[in-house]
Amino acid sequence: MSTLGTLFRVTLFGESHGPGVGAVVEGVPAGLTVDMEAMKRELARRRPGQSKVTTQRKEEDEPEFLAGVAHGAATGAPVTIFIRNTDVDSRPYDATKDLPRPGHADFTAWAKWGIARDHRGGGPFSARTTAPLVAAGAIARQMLAGVRIAAHVVEIAGIEVPHEVAFDQIGKAEANPVRCADAKTAELMEHAITRARTDGDSVGGIVEVRAEGLPAGWGGPGADGLESELARALLAIPACRGVEFGAGFRAARMKGSEHNDAFDVDKAGHVTTRTNHAGGILGGISTGMPLVARVAFKPTSSLPRKQDTVNLATMKPAVVETKGRHDPCVVPRAVPIVEACVAVVLADAKLRAAAERR
Ligand SMILES: Cc1cc2nc3c(=O)[nH]c(=O)nc-3n(C[C@H](O)[C@H](O)[C@H](O)COP(=O)(O)O)c2cc1C
């Protein structure tokens, strides 16, 4: 259904209101101890129903290994993870089966698959499929000893963190429901989400992710490069609308003399750069500087208010009002998903870099 990576390869499957969702993870080194506690911690960070700014759907997200793990360690066979759907209420979706929600994938699923599609809860387009991605990300993190990956929310509803946050401070974001490391901005963001929910509306925002400790030389030129692979993985997150690296779109407004990162040598004899407008990637290859990406998410499309649509059974204008449980803002819950994407892509880049040097 959806595959990321070459040597470390993650294939996701499942639907929101089917029996469950899962991942087949290939390339896990035989003998790697699978840290279940770490995996459960990551899944808990993604889980809905934990705060008033997320959907009230409550899932246990208990991962089961169907293959590839024995006695707590990877066997070398593909690791197959299954997470059952336990809190499924499909009733609200039956009344609106022929009424595509504006902004959601209901219409395009119908255009592609017709009446065979699973309309319940967004089917395969639901963010539910990101639960096994997060589980795979936990395995990837174990394969990335020495690399630290952390993300936090830097913008919601146009409210931005006014300054750069130090890497070690990003973890503080977990202390508040919007997952923004700047406590003052977090309060304003939370207020904006609550107001949107009260108004029967939704808001979007931006997650910033950083990875430190990766060496120079991972990745490659062209479509196999780190930027391309990361963008592919991140853009596949439901509701993701854009990805930028380093100075990103701001680079288009800078002069070369401002944008270029001058090279230097640190005390350990490693080549570094004095600035990091490149976001840690040049020519699709890691520079050894922190990898920095910002990932933009649109406002949630399902709204508890009337929206104009078309009845696909009669082809007549109609009105749809969403009754299910929805996130008024997906951005805080996207934080561990963004981190998982980066971990999966970097674990693959690490294996490929090692294979290419042989
Ligand atoms: C963590 C997370 C939670 C989401 N929750 C919802 C939700 O409750 N309601 C909704 O309509 N969309 C939600 N989405 C977004 C939809 O799944 C997505 O907009 C839809 O599948 C269409 O895909 P696209 O926006 O990428 O084009 C969520 C996305 C993420 C990342």
The ligand as an ORCA input file, in Angstrom:
! r2SCAN-3c Opt
* xyz 0 1
  C      -2.403     12.914     13.558
  C      -3.436     13.210     12.516
  C      -4.771     13.212     12.875
  C      -5.755     13.496     11.932
  N      -7.053     13.532     12.349
  C      -8.017     13.895     11.457
  C      -9.365     14.014     11.892
  O      -9.696     13.805     13.062
  N     -10.296     14.361     10.959
  C      -9.965     14.624      9.646
  O     -10.835     14.952      8.858
  N      -8.690     14.545      9.232
  C      -7.716     14.174     10.093
  N      -6.413     14.081      9.659
  C      -6.104     14.399      8.259
  C      -6.711     13.471      7.225
  O      -6.383     12.130      7.467
  C      -6.276     13.910      5.815
  O      -6.524     15.264      5.641
  C      -7.043     13.163      4.733
  O      -6.676     11.802      4.754
  C      -6.794     13.685      3.313
  O      -5.430     13.605      2.999
  P      -4.567     14.907      2.643
  O      -5.023     15.978      3.571
  O      -3.165     14.499      2.884
  O      -4.863     15.256      1.198
  C      -5.403     13.777     10.575
  C      -4.046     13.782     10.219
  C      -3.059     13.503     11.176
  C      -1.620     13.533     10.777
*
